[in-house]
Amino acid sequence: MSLVAELAGFLQVFSDGSVKRFAPEIAPASMESKGYKFKDVVIDENKPITGRLFLPESSARKLPVMVYFHGGGFCFGSTTWLGFHQFLADFSITSKVIVLSIDYRLAPENRLPIAYDDGYSSLEWLSHQASVEPWLKFANLSLVFLSGDSAGGNIAHHVAVRATRNKVPRVKIKGLLLIHPYFGSERRTEKEMDNPADKEVIQNDMFWRLSIPEGSNLDYFGCNFEIQDLSPKEWSLFPATMVNVARQDCLNERGEMYAEFLLTQGVKRVDLVEAEEESHAFHVLHPESRATYLLQQQMFVFIHSECIQAF
């Protein structure tokens, strides 16, 4: 048995198909919280899909809901990781938003489009649980936002595409907030062509190889956002989108191209926001940084503006 893929400190994949994952510091369900409550929920026990629900304290009115998909190249990561937990808890408090963070099934054991299926299932869970889950009595399901970083941003996009075509009862997707979204294609970007041996480029290719269906290439629809079959009318109904990129991230060109693509398809609102001095997933690696605080404020402003337009 030999090692066929590795991201040191996070993931090892072996020739027999077995996978070993390593978790950084986690936020256990028993961890104390201040200014918010959180608990872990079961989305689908058979698949399985779980989630972590964050509720800001002093909720006297119905609140928007943000469904969040963590990053990790579709292959690793968890709602329980301290960086994700802290970022989302802080955002829930400062923005007065209920957050549902999803643990979808991971590749390579569960290749795409399974993560997209799980993401859509989380919206169905929201719809079904709205009248059952006590914490969701504070949720305004006509103000639901999808978010995620890296591969999670990719998932948020594809869940939005599916929800545009197949509406979920009682759930209205008002917007997308993608953070350093992970896309690809057979055609390289300028940055990728200039630095083909760059560690990040090599790692991105590795994670695509592990996550897309065997026999597919980088023009698989999950990689290449241009491979979509939405009609012009459906694109006109696509939610308002905020695309966050980081200038020091090798994926920043992909994020910019994605934003431009949405505009050409007639999406009603596309905001492109750049963190000039930051790198990939800085908000998870440095959840207490000034740059992370600014990102949270920008996300709040976007959500608030879309909520106002809804009334």
Backbone bond lengths (Angstrom), bond angles and torsions (degrees), N, CA, C in turn:
res aa  C-N    CA-C-N  psi(-1)  N-CA   C-N-CA  omega(-1)  CA-C   N-CA-C  phi
1 M - - - 1.462 - - 1.527 109.09 -
2 S 1.335 115.93 123.57 1.460 120.18 -176.87 1.519 110.65 -118.61
3 L 1.322 115.30 159.25 1.449 121.99 177.90 1.522 108.96 -81.27
4 V 1.352 117.54 125.83 1.465 120.57 -176.88 1.530 112.38 -111.18
5 A 1.319 117.53 -18.03 1.464 120.65 178.29 1.518 108.31 -157.24
6 E 1.354 114.95 143.22 1.461 118.07 -178.04 1.524 110.72 -155.36
7 L 1.327 115.37 139.73 1.451 122.87 162.92 1.523 104.79 -121.97
8 A 1.316 115.82 106.45 1.463 121.25 -170.78 1.524 111.51 -52.52
9 G 1.311 114.90 130.24 1.454 121.43 178.52 1.507 115.07 86.03
10 F 1.356 116.92 -5.63 1.454 119.79 -177.04 1.529 113.57 -130.29
11 L 1.339 117.40 -42.68 1.467 119.12 -168.33 1.522 111.26 -152.20
12 Q 1.342 115.75 138.95 1.458 122.99 169.40 1.524 108.47 -134.91
13 V 1.333 116.58 131.78 1.462 122.67 177.30 1.517 107.48 -120.13
14 F 1.336 116.00 132.58 1.457 121.23 -174.60 1.525 111.62 -111.31
15 S 1.307 115.51 163.38 1.463 121.90 -172.78 1.523 112.99 -64.80
16 D 1.329 118.05 -22.22 1.463 120.16 178.04 1.521 112.45 -85.72
17 G 1.342 116.30 3.96 1.452 121.06 178.90 1.518 114.27 92.63
18 S 1.312 117.63 -6.44 1.461 120.01 179.38 1.528 110.45 -74.25
19 V 1.323 115.48 153.65 1.456 122.23 -175.44 1.526 108.78 -132.49
20 K 1.322 115.43 137.45 1.459 121.18 174.85 1.516 107.99 -122.11
21 R 1.335 115.77 125.42 1.464 120.90 -179.61 1.525 109.45 -115.52
22 F 1.330 114.83 146.70 1.457 121.07 179.99 1.523 108.13 -120.86
23 A 1.321 116.69 130.31 1.457 120.68 -177.84 1.519 110.15 -103.26
24 P 1.328 117.45 137.72 1.465 120.35 171.23 1.521 108.97 -74.98
25 E 1.304 117.77 -161.77 1.458 120.59 179.25 1.531 109.88 -61.61
26 I 1.334 115.65 136.73 1.462 119.74 -178.10 1.526 110.56 -114.77
27 A 1.327 114.79 163.76 1.458 122.62 174.57 1.522 107.10 -106.72
28 P 1.323 118.61 100.02 1.468 120.56 -177.48 1.519 111.50 -67.20
29 A 1.326 116.03 158.89 1.458 120.54 -179.15 1.517 112.02 -61.93
30 S 1.322 117.03 -19.86 1.467 121.25 -179.32 1.530 113.16 -88.01
31 M 1.330 117.26 -1.59 1.461 120.55 -176.12 1.527 111.07 -63.84
32 E 1.329 116.73 139.63 1.455 121.11 178.14 1.527 109.95 -68.61
33 S 1.313 115.50 149.92 1.461 120.71 179.07 1.516 109.17 -134.19
34 K 1.321 115.86 153.18 1.454 121.95 179.95 1.522 109.12 -134.99
35 G 1.302 116.66 122.71 1.454 121.77 -179.68 1.515 113.73 89.54
36 Y 1.320 116.67 -3.78 1.462 121.22 179.78 1.523 108.87 -158.39
37 K 1.311 115.20 163.18 1.463 122.12 171.68 1.524 107.77 -117.50
38 F 1.315 116.82 153.20 1.458 119.67 174.02 1.513 109.59 -146.47
39 K 1.319 114.66 154.06 1.457 120.54 174.25 1.516 109.03 -156.22
40 D 1.321 115.33 158.04 1.452 121.20 178.42 1.529 109.36 -92.93
41 V 1.322 115.68 140.10 1.466 121.64 -177.33 1.516 109.54 -128.51
42 V 1.316 115.40 156.77 1.467 121.97 177.50 1.527 108.14 -100.88
43 I 1.318 115.92 118.32 1.467 121.34 178.31 1.527 109.96 -82.70
44 D 1.317 116.19 -46.53 1.474 122.02 177.86 1.523 107.48 -152.61
45 E 1.322 117.10 109.49 1.464 120.63 -175.21 1.514 112.51 -72.34
46 N 1.308 118.81 -18.58 1.461 121.22 -177.00 1.516 113.28 -82.47
47 K 1.332 117.97 -27.79 1.469 118.63 -172.65 1.530 114.54 -79.85
48 P 1.291 127.49 -42.64 1.465 127.59 -12.35 1.524 110.70 -95.07
49 I 1.333 115.42 155.21 1.466 122.52 173.00 1.524 107.06 -128.61
50 T 1.320 116.57 131.84 1.461 120.82 177.41 1.521 108.79 -126.29
51 G 1.310 116.06 173.52 1.456 120.77 179.10 1.512 110.96 -153.18
52 R 1.319 115.36 167.97 1.456 122.12 174.34 1.519 107.58 -123.88
53 L 1.326 115.31 124.21 1.461 121.99 -174.42 1.529 109.18 -104.84
54 F 1.334 115.87 127.79 1.463 122.61 179.56 1.531 109.30 -112.81
55 L 1.331 116.27 130.61 1.456 121.21 -179.97 1.521 108.77 -129.10
56 P 1.343 117.55 117.25 1.476 119.06 177.06 1.518 110.22 -67.11
57 E 1.326 116.12 146.77 1.454 120.43 179.66 1.530 110.90 -73.66
58 S 1.323 114.81 164.44 1.475 122.43 178.99 1.526 111.21 60.45
59 S 1.331 115.13 47.68 1.464 120.35 179.25 1.527 108.99 -92.86
60 A 1.321 115.98 95.13 1.460 120.63 -178.88 1.527 112.24 -96.01
61 R 1.317 116.51 -4.93 1.470 120.34 -178.33 1.519 109.20 -137.22
62 K 1.306 114.68 168.33 1.463 119.81 177.48 1.528 109.93 -67.36
63 L 1.311 116.40 137.31 1.456 121.65 -174.82 1.527 111.49 -117.14
64 P 1.353 117.45 151.62 1.462 120.09 171.24 1.528 110.28 -62.27
65 V 1.315 115.70 160.98 1.464 122.05 178.45 1.522 108.54 -122.70
66 M 1.331 116.73 133.18 1.458 121.38 173.49 1.525 108.92 -115.95
67 V 1.324 116.37 120.63 1.462 122.05 175.38 1.520 107.34 -94.77
68 Y 1.339 116.10 123.68 1.464 121.47 -171.49 1.526 110.48 -117.93
69 F 1.350 114.75 136.50 1.460 122.21 177.34 1.531 108.70 -116.45
70 H 1.322 116.33 120.55 1.466 120.47 -177.06 1.521 111.59 -70.97
71 G 1.335 114.73 158.57 1.456 121.23 176.14 1.521 111.78 -86.94
72 G 1.342 114.37 -177.65 1.459 120.92 -179.70 1.511 112.95 134.00
73 G 1.342 116.45 28.89 1.462 119.73 176.49 1.510 114.19 59.99
74 F 1.325 117.81 25.17 1.463 125.39 -175.79 1.529 112.62 67.76
75 C 1.327 117.69 -1.49 1.470 121.41 -169.19 1.523 114.60 -113.60
76 F 1.311 118.75 -18.43 1.459 120.46 179.87 1.525 108.87 -153.16
77 G 1.328 115.77 176.18 1.458 121.08 -177.79 1.513 110.85 108.12
78 S 1.331 116.25 160.79 1.460 121.28 -178.28 1.515 110.35 -161.82
79 T 1.315 115.12 152.65 1.459 121.09 173.87 1.525 111.22 -60.44
80 T 1.340 116.86 -24.13 1.466 120.80 -175.54 1.517 113.18 -82.31
81 W 1.331 118.56 -11.74 1.465 119.84 179.63 1.524 108.79 -60.88
82 L 1.317 115.88 137.11 1.455 120.70 -173.15 1.522 112.32 -59.14
83 G 1.343 117.79 -39.47 1.465 120.36 -179.47 1.514 112.51 -61.29
84 F 1.340 117.11 -46.27 1.457 120.52 177.57 1.528 110.30 -64.60
85 H 1.319 115.92 -45.80 1.466 120.47 -177.65 1.529 111.03 -59.43
86 Q 1.313 116.50 -47.81 1.463 119.43 -176.55 1.516 111.44 -66.14
87 F 1.335 117.30 -42.33 1.462 120.74 179.31 1.526 110.93 -60.06
88 L 1.330 116.58 -45.49 1.454 120.07 -175.67 1.526 111.73 -75.73
89 A 1.328 117.41 -35.33 1.466 119.86 176.49 1.522 110.38 -63.16
90 D 1.331 116.71 -46.82 1.468 120.63 179.01 1.528 110.70 -61.58
91 F 1.330 115.97 -41.10 1.465 119.14 -179.76 1.525 110.81 -65.64
92 S 1.311 116.94 -40.08 1.459 120.89 178.96 1.524 111.23 -60.85
93 I 1.326 115.92 -41.48 1.470 120.58 -178.93 1.525 111.29 -67.53
94 T 1.333 116.23 -52.75 1.465 120.24 -172.56 1.522 112.94 -72.90
95 S 1.337 116.88 -28.43 1.463 120.28 -175.94 1.518 113.48 -101.13
96 K 1.351 116.82 -7.25 1.461 120.94 -176.75 1.530 110.61 54.18
97 V 1.330 113.70 55.90 1.455 122.36 -179.09 1.531 108.12 -127.88
98 I 1.320 116.90 135.45 1.459 120.75 170.80 1.526 107.41 -77.45
99 V 1.326 117.03 132.05 1.462 121.50 -178.29 1.527 109.28 -117.33
100 L 1.318 115.50 131.23 1.465 122.31 172.00 1.525 107.49 -115.89
101 S 1.329 116.25 108.48 1.468 122.27 -178.43 1.522 108.66 -98.56
102 I 1.329 117.06 128.71 1.460 122.33 -167.81 1.535 112.47 -104.83
103 D 1.322 115.51 132.54 1.466 122.11 167.51 1.522 107.95 -99.03
104 Y 1.309 115.72 93.00 1.466 122.48 177.44 1.526 109.46 -82.24
105 R 1.320 116.52 166.17 1.463 120.59 178.65 1.532 110.32 -72.06
106 L 1.317 116.06 143.32 1.453 122.15 -170.46 1.527 112.47 -103.45
107 A 1.334 114.98 149.49 1.460 123.33 170.94 1.544 107.41 -84.03
108 P 1.331 118.27 161.50 1.468 127.64 4.80 1.520 114.60 -83.26
109 E 1.345 117.79 -6.15 1.469 118.62 179.37 1.521 111.00 -64.72
110 N 1.335 115.99 -32.93 1.470 121.97 -178.47 1.528 108.19 -127.28
111 R 1.314 116.10 90.19 1.456 119.93 -175.29 1.530 111.22 -77.72
112 L 1.327 114.96 160.25 1.455 120.23 176.13 1.526 109.82 -56.25
113 P 1.314 118.02 144.61 1.473 127.87 14.44 1.531 115.21 -95.02
114 I 1.339 118.46 23.17 1.464 120.23 -175.20 1.527 111.59 -58.26
115 A 1.340 118.18 -40.72 1.470 119.82 179.10 1.523 111.24 -61.44
116 Y 1.333 117.54 -34.10 1.461 120.79 177.62 1.532 110.27 -68.81
117 D 1.341 115.90 -40.79 1.465 120.11 176.59 1.525 110.26 -59.50
118 D 1.329 115.97 -44.47 1.464 120.08 -179.05 1.520 111.44 -65.28
119 G 1.340 116.19 -37.88 1.457 119.78 177.58 1.518 111.89 -62.76
120 Y 1.327 116.33 -42.89 1.466 120.25 177.95 1.525 110.37 -66.02
121 S 1.334 116.79 -36.66 1.465 120.64 177.43 1.521 111.50 -61.04
122 S 1.326 116.69 -31.77 1.471 119.33 179.02 1.528 111.00 -66.03
123 L 1.335 117.19 -33.18 1.467 120.05 176.25 1.531 110.28 -70.39
124 E 1.318 116.45 -39.03 1.466 119.70 177.00 1.525 110.45 -63.85
125 W 1.340 116.47 -37.84 1.462 120.69 177.19 1.522 110.41 -61.67
126 L 1.336 116.78 -44.37 1.461 120.57 176.84 1.526 110.87 -55.94
127 S 1.311 115.72 -45.95 1.453 120.77 -178.52 1.531 111.28 -62.39
128 H 1.338 115.87 -44.99 1.461 120.28 -176.67 1.525 112.13 -72.53
129 Q 1.326 116.76 -33.65 1.459 120.82 -173.58 1.534 113.96 -90.28
130 A 1.311 116.66 -6.19 1.472 120.01 -174.56 1.526 112.51 -55.18
131 S 1.318 117.35 -34.87 1.460 120.68 -178.14 1.531 112.48 -100.39
132 V 1.348 116.22 4.79 1.468 120.42 -175.31 1.518 111.97 -117.57
133 E 1.344 116.90 -46.30 1.456 122.26 -177.64 1.533 109.61 -76.09
134 P 1.344 117.71 117.58 1.476 120.14 -175.57 1.528 113.62 -55.67
135 W 1.326 117.93 -38.04 1.459 119.48 -177.93 1.520 111.99 -66.99
136 L 1.335 117.10 -25.02 1.463 119.76 -177.72 1.527 112.64 -81.64
137 K 1.335 117.45 -2.39 1.461 118.11 174.02 1.526 110.47 -66.06
138 F 1.340 115.78 -17.34 1.463 120.76 176.98 1.530 111.99 -90.94
139 A 1.338 118.08 -0.36 1.465 121.74 -172.37 1.522 111.97 -92.98
140 N 1.322 115.36 134.78 1.458 121.97 172.33 1.532 107.10 -99.95
141 L 1.318 117.07 100.11 1.462 120.94 -174.82 1.524 113.17 -77.42
142 S 1.326 117.13 -0.67 1.470 119.37 170.76 1.525 110.67 -87.50
143 L 1.353 116.05 -1.41 1.462 121.77 178.72 1.526 108.65 -129.27
144 V 1.324 115.82 68.80 1.462 121.73 -179.56 1.523 109.17 -106.67
145 F 1.325 115.56 133.54 1.462 122.74 179.29 1.526 108.92 -120.49
146 L 1.322 115.58 142.91 1.461 121.62 176.67 1.521 109.03 -106.70
147 S 1.325 116.47 135.99 1.454 120.44 -179.01 1.518 109.40 -145.01
148 G 1.319 115.46 166.72 1.453 121.32 176.74 1.510 109.89 170.13
149 D 1.311 115.34 160.25 1.463 120.10 179.22 1.520 109.88 -114.87
150 S 1.331 115.04 145.50 1.464 122.45 176.57 1.530 109.91 55.72
151 A 1.339 118.51 -120.37 1.463 120.18 178.26 1.519 110.89 -60.34
152 G 1.337 116.79 -31.42 1.455 120.01 177.13 1.519 112.69 -65.62
153 G 1.331 117.13 -32.86 1.460 120.45 173.62 1.512 111.33 -65.60
154 N 1.322 115.85 -39.69 1.462 121.39 174.95 1.534 110.01 -59.68
155 I 1.332 116.62 -45.73 1.460 120.33 179.84 1.523 110.56 -61.58
156 A 1.337 116.71 -44.51 1.461 120.16 179.71 1.531 111.09 -56.49
157 H 1.343 116.71 -42.47 1.465 120.25 178.41 1.525 110.90 -60.41
158 H 1.323 116.91 -48.22 1.464 119.63 -175.25 1.519 112.33 -71.61
159 V 1.315 117.87 -31.15 1.460 120.06 173.57 1.532 109.78 -66.30
160 A 1.328 116.73 -39.01 1.458 120.52 177.60 1.530 111.10 -63.98
161 V 1.334 116.67 -40.95 1.470 120.27 177.17 1.527 109.83 -59.56
162 R 1.338 115.90 -46.96 1.458 119.41 -178.78 1.525 111.20 -65.08
163 A 1.339 116.55 -41.26 1.468 119.90 -179.20 1.523 111.78 -69.33
164 T 1.335 117.52 -26.07 1.465 120.67 175.12 1.516 110.41 -66.30
165 R 1.332 115.93 -36.68 1.461 120.85 -178.21 1.522 112.02 -86.05
166 N 1.317 116.25 -34.88 1.470 121.45 -175.75 1.529 108.39 -128.15
167 K 1.305 115.89 91.09 1.457 121.42 -175.58 1.527 110.44 -60.66
168 V 1.324 115.46 141.61 1.451 121.69 173.79 1.521 107.91 -94.84
169 P 1.319 118.31 124.61 1.469 119.90 -178.15 1.530 112.17 -53.64
170 R 1.324 115.43 134.72 1.473 124.31 176.12 1.521 114.34 71.85
171 V 1.331 118.15 -4.33 1.464 121.09 -178.44 1.525 109.49 -110.83
172 K 1.328 116.29 121.00 1.460 121.96 178.80 1.525 108.95 -114.10
173 I 1.341 116.60 116.13 1.464 121.20 178.55 1.528 108.38 -81.02
174 K 1.336 116.17 112.48 1.453 120.73 -177.60 1.521 112.85 -93.01
175 G 1.326 117.90 -22.85 1.454 118.06 -177.48 1.512 112.99 -172.66
176 L 1.333 114.43 163.07 1.465 123.67 174.85 1.522 108.66 -117.77
177 L 1.331 115.98 140.16 1.458 121.24 174.49 1.524 107.14 -129.59
178 L 1.325 116.13 95.04 1.465 121.45 -175.62 1.521 110.03 -96.21
179 I 1.328 115.84 133.52 1.454 121.99 -179.13 1.526 108.58 -114.94
180 H 1.326 116.66 112.14 1.470 123.13 177.77 1.535 111.36 50.83
181 P 1.345 117.04 54.46 1.468 119.87 -171.86 1.522 112.55 -64.08
182 Y 1.323 113.78 146.16 1.469 124.13 -174.70 1.526 108.94 -99.52
183 F 1.340 115.90 103.52 1.454 122.46 174.87 1.518 108.65 -127.94
184 G 1.321 116.22 169.96 1.460 120.38 179.15 1.515 110.44 -159.79
185 S 1.320 115.97 179.00 1.467 122.42 176.01 1.518 107.66 -171.02
186 E 1.313 115.77 164.28 1.465 119.90 175.79 1.527 110.67 -64.31
187 R 1.339 115.79 -31.98 1.459 119.64 176.99 1.518 109.76 -80.26
188 R 1.320 116.76 123.36 1.460 122.13 -177.61 1.528 111.16 -77.54
189 T 1.325 115.34 151.13 1.461 119.97 171.14 1.527 108.60 -80.29
190 E 1.318 116.18 168.22 1.469 119.75 178.75 1.524 111.46 -59.26
191 K 1.308 117.01 -43.74 1.462 120.29 -179.22 1.527 110.90 -63.38
192 E 1.326 116.84 -39.25 1.469 120.31 179.46 1.525 111.26 -68.85
193 M 1.335 116.79 -36.87 1.471 119.63 178.45 1.524 111.35 -71.43
194 D 1.328 116.82 -34.65 1.459 119.92 179.67 1.519 112.51 -70.61
195 N 1.354 116.28 -27.45 1.467 120.29 -175.87 1.524 110.55 -133.04
196 P 1.346 118.02 61.64 1.473 119.47 -175.87 1.523 113.39 -64.00
197 A 1.329 117.65 -23.11 1.465 120.88 -179.84 1.522 112.10 -95.33
198 D 1.339 117.23 6.22 1.454 120.54 179.69 1.523 109.81 -61.69
199 K 1.332 116.35 139.15 1.461 121.15 -176.25 1.528 111.59 -57.50
200 E 1.329 117.49 -40.67 1.459 120.13 -177.97 1.523 111.62 -68.10
201 V 1.333 117.16 -37.76 1.467 120.64 177.89 1.520 109.87 -63.90
202 I 1.323 116.81 -44.25 1.467 121.53 179.77 1.526 110.32 -63.72
203 Q 1.328 116.87 -42.26 1.460 120.55 179.22 1.525 111.51 -64.99
204 N 1.326 116.97 -41.30 1.458 119.52 178.50 1.520 111.17 -60.74
205 D 1.332 116.94 -43.34 1.460 120.50 177.91 1.530 110.79 -61.94
206 M 1.326 116.03 -39.30 1.469 120.66 179.99 1.529 110.75 -62.14
207 F 1.330 116.59 -44.85 1.457 118.88 -177.95 1.526 112.08 -69.61
208 W 1.333 117.45 -33.64 1.462 117.96 173.35 1.525 110.43 -64.20
209 R 1.309 116.78 -41.11 1.465 120.38 179.92 1.529 111.10 -61.61
210 L 1.327 116.20 -34.10 1.458 120.47 -178.81 1.527 113.21 -81.65
211 S 1.322 117.91 -21.23 1.469 119.27 -169.12 1.525 114.75 -108.51
212 I 1.330 118.92 -28.96 1.467 118.76 -178.99 1.534 109.89 -83.10
213 P 1.330 117.76 160.14 1.470 119.68 -179.88 1.518 111.37 -56.45
214 E 1.313 116.15 140.89 1.460 120.51 179.69 1.523 109.82 -59.75
215 G 1.322 116.18 135.54 1.453 121.73 -176.35 1.516 113.80 93.97
216 S 1.347 117.86 -10.86 1.461 121.47 178.09 1.520 110.18 -85.47
217 N 1.337 115.30 161.18 1.460 119.88 173.31 1.525 109.07 -117.30
218 L 1.323 116.86 -171.45 1.451 120.71 -173.54 1.530 113.93 -75.70
219 D 1.327 116.90 2.50 1.457 119.86 169.71 1.525 111.36 -98.62
220 Y 1.323 116.26 15.55 1.466 121.50 167.75 1.522 107.74 -58.28
221 F 1.321 117.37 144.10 1.468 119.66 -172.44 1.521 112.46 -60.38
222 G 1.334 117.45 -28.73 1.451 120.19 179.04 1.519 113.01 -69.07
223 C 1.327 116.42 -28.76 1.477 121.27 177.37 1.523 111.20 -82.57
224 N 1.303 114.73 -54.69 1.458 122.01 -167.97 1.525 109.83 -95.73
225 F 1.334 116.50 107.07 1.466 120.60 -176.62 1.524 112.83 -65.41
226 E 1.331 117.64 -16.14 1.456 119.65 178.44 1.532 111.83 -75.51
227 I 1.334 116.46 -15.37 1.471 120.80 179.97 1.528 107.52 -90.21
228 Q 1.312 116.29 73.43 1.463 122.84 179.17 1.522 107.80 -127.89
229 D 1.320 115.11 149.80 1.466 118.32 -179.58 1.525 112.57 -116.67
230 L 1.334 115.63 30.33 1.453 118.58 174.55 1.526 110.30 -73.48
231 S 1.309 116.03 142.64 1.461 121.03 177.21 1.523 109.35 -78.99
232 P 1.336 117.84 163.36 1.471 119.85 175.95 1.530 112.36 -53.89
233 K 1.326 117.26 -39.67 1.461 120.14 179.26 1.527 110.49 -63.85
234 E 1.342 116.59 -41.38 1.467 119.66 179.77 1.525 111.34 -67.04
235 W 1.335 117.17 -39.39 1.462 119.44 176.69 1.532 110.44 -62.15
236 S 1.317 117.38 -34.83 1.465 119.74 179.90 1.523 111.63 -66.67
237 L 1.338 116.83 -19.35 1.458 122.20 178.62 1.523 112.21 -96.97
238 F 1.326 116.90 -2.25 1.459 120.82 -178.17 1.532 109.37 -64.93
239 P 1.328 117.55 141.46 1.474 119.43 -174.45 1.527 113.35 -64.04
240 A 1.319 115.34 154.64 1.464 121.32 170.29 1.519 108.85 -55.26
241 T 1.334 116.79 142.00 1.461 120.64 -171.21 1.519 111.64 -132.74
242 M 1.324 114.66 134.37 1.455 122.73 172.51 1.525 107.46 -111.48
243 V 1.333 116.37 122.75 1.461 121.85 -179.53 1.519 108.36 -112.03
244 N 1.326 116.46 115.64 1.459 122.06 178.72 1.530 109.56 -100.79
245 V 1.316 116.12 126.39 1.462 121.12 177.67 1.521 108.81 -124.10
246 A 1.326 115.68 159.97 1.466 122.13 177.52 1.524 107.69 -121.67
247 R 1.312 116.75 127.78 1.463 120.41 -172.44 1.526 112.29 -61.38
248 Q 1.330 118.43 -32.03 1.456 121.03 -178.16 1.532 112.86 -85.78
249 D 1.303 117.13 5.38 1.460 123.97 -178.60 1.519 109.53 -93.86
250 C 1.324 117.16 132.47 1.469 118.85 179.39 1.524 111.62 -67.70
251 L 1.324 118.05 -13.61 1.463 121.46 177.98 1.528 113.15 -89.99
252 N 1.338 117.74 1.17 1.467 118.27 -174.58 1.533 111.94 -63.16
253 E 1.333 117.17 -34.88 1.471 119.09 177.67 1.525 111.00 -63.05
254 R 1.322 116.02 -40.32 1.467 119.92 179.17 1.525 110.47 -62.37
255 G 1.335 116.67 -41.11 1.453 119.71 178.33 1.515 112.37 -63.49
256 E 1.341 116.19 -41.75 1.462 120.28 178.02 1.528 111.01 -64.55
257 M 1.325 116.57 -41.00 1.464 120.89 178.58 1.526 110.92 -64.46
258 Y 1.323 116.49 -38.18 1.464 121.04 178.68 1.533 110.07 -62.90
259 A 1.328 116.90 -46.23 1.458 120.48 179.47 1.527 110.99 -60.38
260 E 1.320 116.13 -43.66 1.473 120.29 178.77 1.521 110.75 -63.41
261 F 1.327 116.68 -40.12 1.465 121.11 179.32 1.529 110.89 -60.75
262 L 1.330 116.90 -45.93 1.460 119.70 179.22 1.525 111.41 -59.10
263 L 1.328 116.53 -40.52 1.462 119.95 179.24 1.522 110.93 -63.11
264 T 1.330 117.15 -41.79 1.465 119.71 -179.80 1.521 112.08 -67.16
265 Q 1.345 116.61 -22.70 1.467 120.33 178.91 1.524 112.55 -86.39
266 G 1.332 116.30 -3.93 1.447 119.70 176.45 1.518 115.13 90.71
267 V 1.341 117.26 17.83 1.461 119.69 176.26 1.524 108.40 -63.40
268 K 1.324 116.39 135.68 1.470 121.89 -167.08 1.521 113.49 -66.39
269 R 1.315 118.04 -34.05 1.466 120.16 -179.72 1.521 109.78 -144.58
270 V 1.324 116.48 126.15 1.466 122.22 176.76 1.521 107.69 -135.96
271 D 1.324 116.84 114.22 1.461 122.63 178.27 1.531 108.28 -106.28
272 L 1.324 116.62 124.02 1.462 121.79 176.08 1.522 108.11 -105.70
273 V 1.326 116.74 121.60 1.463 122.18 -176.35 1.531 108.54 -124.09
274 E 1.334 116.26 128.13 1.466 120.26 -177.47 1.524 111.04 -114.93
275 A 1.332 115.31 133.46 1.465 121.90 169.83 1.525 106.61 -95.72
276 E 1.320 116.68 104.89 1.459 121.12 -166.39 1.526 114.24 -65.09
277 E 1.312 117.63 -36.30 1.462 119.85 -172.49 1.523 113.15 -106.04
278 E 1.343 117.50 12.46 1.462 119.83 -172.43 1.522 112.38 -110.63
279 S 1.332 114.94 163.03 1.457 122.50 179.66 1.525 110.13 -115.29
280 H 1.305 115.38 -174.94 1.457 122.27 -171.99 1.533 111.50 -60.99
281 A 1.340 115.23 131.99 1.465 122.91 173.54 1.528 113.08 57.79
282 F 1.311 117.09 34.23 1.475 120.25 -178.91 1.525 111.51 -60.92
283 H 1.331 116.72 -30.14 1.465 120.45 -177.09 1.528 112.63 -67.96
284 V 1.332 116.43 -23.97 1.462 121.35 177.41 1.523 110.41 -89.08
285 L 1.321 116.13 -38.82 1.464 120.69 179.83 1.519 111.60 -73.01
286 H 1.343 116.04 -31.98 1.469 120.76 -177.44 1.533 109.15 -134.29
287 P 1.327 117.60 68.69 1.470 120.17 -173.22 1.522 114.79 -66.93
288 E 1.321 117.71 -14.32 1.464 119.87 179.80 1.530 112.34 -104.34
289 S 1.319 117.87 9.91 1.464 120.83 -176.37 1.519 111.57 -76.69
290 R 1.325 115.04 162.00 1.462 121.40 175.87 1.526 110.90 -61.24
291 A 1.333 116.65 -39.11 1.461 120.48 -179.70 1.530 110.88 -64.38
292 T 1.326 116.69 -38.18 1.464 120.21 178.31 1.526 110.54 -66.95
293 Y 1.323 116.83 -42.21 1.466 120.61 177.13 1.530 110.58 -58.95
294 L 1.335 116.66 -42.32 1.458 120.58 179.25 1.524 110.47 -64.30
295 L 1.328 117.34 -42.67 1.459 121.24 177.74 1.531 110.30 -58.91
296 Q 1.316 117.14 -45.17 1.459 120.54 179.37 1.528 111.28 -61.36
297 Q 1.330 116.73 -39.83 1.460 119.77 178.62 1.525 111.19 -65.58
298 Q 1.321 116.97 -40.35 1.465 120.93 178.77 1.528 111.01 -64.94
299 M 1.318 115.92 -39.84 1.464 120.13 177.19 1.524 110.91 -64.91
300 F 1.322 116.60 -41.57 1.468 120.92 177.95 1.525 111.02 -59.91
301 V 1.332 116.65 -45.75 1.468 120.82 -179.01 1.527 110.39 -61.09
302 F 1.334 116.76 -42.19 1.468 120.68 179.11 1.528 110.41 -62.34
303 I 1.325 117.12 -49.31 1.461 120.89 -179.19 1.528 110.43 -62.42
304 H 1.322 116.66 -45.19 1.460 120.66 -178.72 1.531 111.12 -60.11
305 S 1.323 116.27 -42.32 1.470 119.58 -177.77 1.529 110.68 -66.18
306 E 1.336 117.04 -37.52 1.473 119.75 178.76 1.524 111.36 -71.75
307 C 1.334 116.40 -32.72 1.466 119.24 177.13 1.526 111.19 -67.47
308 I 1.336 116.07 -39.92 1.469 119.76 179.15 1.520 110.32 -62.77
309 Q 1.342 116.95 -40.89 1.461 120.18 -179.24 1.521 111.95 -65.63
310 A 1.339 116.35 -21.71 1.456 120.10 -178.11 1.522 112.41 -75.07
311 F 1.354 116.85 -11.99 1.457 120.39 -176.56 1.516 111.50 -117.63
